[in-house]
Amino acid sequence: MIKKWRVAAITVLLITACGDNSVEGQQALSQQEVAGGSGDTSLEQKQFKWKMVTTWPKNFPGLGTAAEHFSEQVERMSKGRLIVKVFGAGQLVPALEVFDAVSQGTVEMGHGAAYYWKGKVPSSVFFTSAPFGLNAQEMNGWLHYGGGLELWREAYAPFNLRPFAGGNTGVQMAGWFNREINSLDDIKGLKMRIPGLGGEVIIRAGGESVTIPGGELYTALQTGVIDATEWVGPYNDLAFGFHQIAKYYYYPGWQETGPALELIINQTAWDSLPDDLQAIVEAAARASNQDMLDEYTARNNAALVTLVEEHDVQLRVLPDDVLIELHRLSDQVLADLIAKDPMAKRVYASQKAFQDQVSDYHKISEEAYYRARRLR
Ligand code: CA
């Protein structure tokens, strides 16, 4: 099982786009036009066949299956008028070329994580997760009711892209290490796979940050290309088999506290959809977004039990003074980022204001309840 994901991820299948889809679409359109339908009616009859590329191995638990879930929902709700064929990383384009492929219209859709594109869109990091930032519940609140999604759309508009929230893993784990982390000194010289702003923090702590896609992580860690990696959490990390090559599994995931995944749609493709199909895409995206969090919530602890009890993984908490230092360095990284990029400054201001106000209430609701539940 573990091997299957790795092989699927590493293998680059050279699939040629055959282009028959659009021909069928055109035929459906022509037939309707011949039948004397108005322009609007023909659009309502037209079948759209889209391709979605992803940054995950095909059908990878949670992340990859969310893309499939979205595709199935859209097909059923539209009664086959919109078909979205999902491709795993490397099948049509490599994982880290998803953004460009959708932006350029090579394919209509992508599924991945916004922070992979921080080199093109510095503010994108906030649409995945800022270190010590929002949890999943808060992230969804900010995106859908706090102005976050509007800012995301504005940030991606120059790339002819329309983003949607495409899932959330909940708080992640800090990652897999082959050395114990007892002080910030233990991060010095550490070469770690950690994307987004978390990576910048590790650099400030004296380590090295590398961004490589999930499918290549096992080999990179096994061969010593990296010394440590963060990925997601027990459910996903067990699937990749990191316990076979790393000893210590640290928490909490200060670097990804409630990370949103993204669904991106080429804006021109989006504009070509009739209103009812756009509504179906919006509803399916929203449902898939929530569905992923539900799945991780249900499956993470069972996977953690397997890792600890069957595979003897050493579960460790990051010491408080290390977390305090990482938080201090995160604040520096954020300050430098917003000083350089006006859009990042606006997005951060919105997210930070939301976090401050929601934290006040969560202190007396979520936090107080977690504590109350433990009282006996
Ligand atoms: Ca991660």
Residues whose N, C-alpha, C, O or C-beta is under 5 A from the ligand:
A	BS01	CA	Q172 E230 W231 V232 E256
